[in-house]
Amino acid sequence: MPELIAPTARLHSSWLEAHAEWSPGAHQDGSGMRLALDSAFAIPEVFAAWVGRLREQSDPTRPLAEGWVHATHWWIVEDGAYMGAIDLRHELNDFLLRAGGHIGYSIRPSARRRGLATWALGAVLPEARALGLDRVLVTCDDDNIASARTIERNGGVLEDVRETELGLKRRYWIAL
């Protein structure tokens, strides 16, 4: 049975195994890798520092760099193994409204097609409601049929498909 947990340095080895499944430089939406100051994730101290930054980003009392919003990060874990990540951005800035949305997620390639993304998105929606949001924007690449189905299974209603700085995006709203 999968669970959502706060990022933790104790899953370092499992996270590295999952990370190795991705193409070099591939974007892993919802992972918070943009918060990494150093990409030397194999070094335990570097990994632990990044995990700390992920956890701190959810604290609304902590100031953030310009252009960033507070976000809560979770890791999708099954039988003690890292399966993917999902994050909930507490508000939308202009970029997130155009292209990124409130929620981002990614599943390691070997764990796809098992419903983990659908489950994780459904599990995060009550967290969004608890933040006071009455609807969330979730986006995906226009050609990512699996992600579009994940969003639709969780009540996503397509607003539009538009060209963004991240490419052609499907933009869905989910009422909470």
C-alpha positions, 0 to 999 in steps of 0.5 A, a space after each residue: 500500500 503506498 503512502 505519502 511521507 515528508 522527504 527524508 534522508 533515510 531514503 537516500 539509496 532508494 531515491 538514488 535508484 529511482 533517479 537513475 531510471 530517468 534520462 539525464 537532465 529529465 525534469 521530475 515534476 513535483 520533486 523540488 529538484 530546482 531547490 538543489 544547490 548542488 546536484 551531487 545527490 550521491 553525497 549524503 550531506 548534499 542529499 540531506 541538505 536538499 531534503 531539508 530545503 524541501 521540508 522548509 519550503 512548506 513553512 509560511 513563516 520562512 521568506 522565499 526567493 523572489 518568484 518562489 511560492 511556499 510548497 509542501 513536498 511529499 514522497 510517494 513510498 511503497 514498501 519502504 521504497 521511493 516511487 515518486 514525488 508530489 508537491 502542492 504549491 500553496 498559491 499561484 504566481 504568474 508562471 504557475 498560473 500559466 504553466 505549472 499549476 498548484 500540484 506537480 507529480 512524477 513517478 519513477 519509470 519502473 513504477 508507472 502504469 500502476 495508478 500511483 499518480 492517480 492515488 497520490 493526486 487524490 491524496 493531496 487534494 484534501 491537503 489543498 482544501 485544508 490550506 483554504 483552496 477551493 480549486 487547484 490548477 493541475 497541468 500536464 504536457 499536451 502529449 502526456 495522455 497518462 497524466 491527463 487521465 490521472 487529472 481527469 480521474 480526480 475531477 479535473 476539468 480542462 480549461 484549455 491547451 496553451 503554449 507556455 514557456 514549458 511547451 504546450 500544456 493542458 490546464 485543468 481545474 479541480 474543484 475542492 
